[in-house]
Amino acid sequence: MLNIEITIALNGANHSLDAHKNVEELIDNLSLSGKAVAVAINREIVPRNLWQQRQLQSADQVDIVRAIGGG
């Protein structure tokens, strides 16, 4: 079976990944599962409960922000 890749803009840089991936799979691939992160696609926040449903499309602009605590 042929692997088809798409390119998204991830935090401003091109990032290639297999087609038909959703936000949750992207977060897993980036080793961010279980971390306090927020995701926006094309400047719209994607709630965590919709990560499995939101498929990534070629040319999507994905911004991932990680909360880091400290004092």
N, C-alpha and C positions, 0 to 999 in steps of 0.2 A: 504494500500500500504506500502511496506517495504521501510524504509529509509536506504539508503546505504551511508556509510561515507567513506571518504578517509582521508589520513594523508599526510600533506605537511610539509616541513621544512619552518617555517615562522621566518625570522630573526634568524635562527640557532636553533630554538626550535620546537619540534613537535606540530602541530596544526591540530585538526580534524575538518572537515566540511562536509556538505552534498555533495555527488557526483553531478556532472553536474553544479557546480557553476563556474561563470566566475570571472575575476579580479574585475570588477565593483561591483559585489555582495559581494566579500570579503572585499573590501574597505568600502562598506556600513555597513557590519556586524561589522567592526572594528571602526565604528563611525568616519571615516576619510573622508567622502564625503565632497567635497567643500574645503578641505585642500590642501595645496601645498605639494604634495607627488610625489615621483617617484617610479616606480615599475620595478624590474628586476626579471625574471624567468629563472632559470638555467643560470644565468650570462648574460642574454640578456635583454636589456631595452625593456619594452613594452610601446609604445606610448599610451597616454591617449585615443586617438581616436580608439584604438583597444581593450580597456578593455572589452567591451561587447562581443567581438568576441573570446577572448582568454579564453578557458575553462581550468580550473585547473585539473591536473592529479595527481594521487597518486605519491608520492615521488618527486614532483616538489620542487625545492628550490626557495622560494619566498623571496625577500628582498624588504622591503618597507622603504624608507627614507623620512623623513618629514623635510621640510625646516622650520627653525625657525629663525625669524629675531630678531635683537636686536642691541644694540650699546653700 
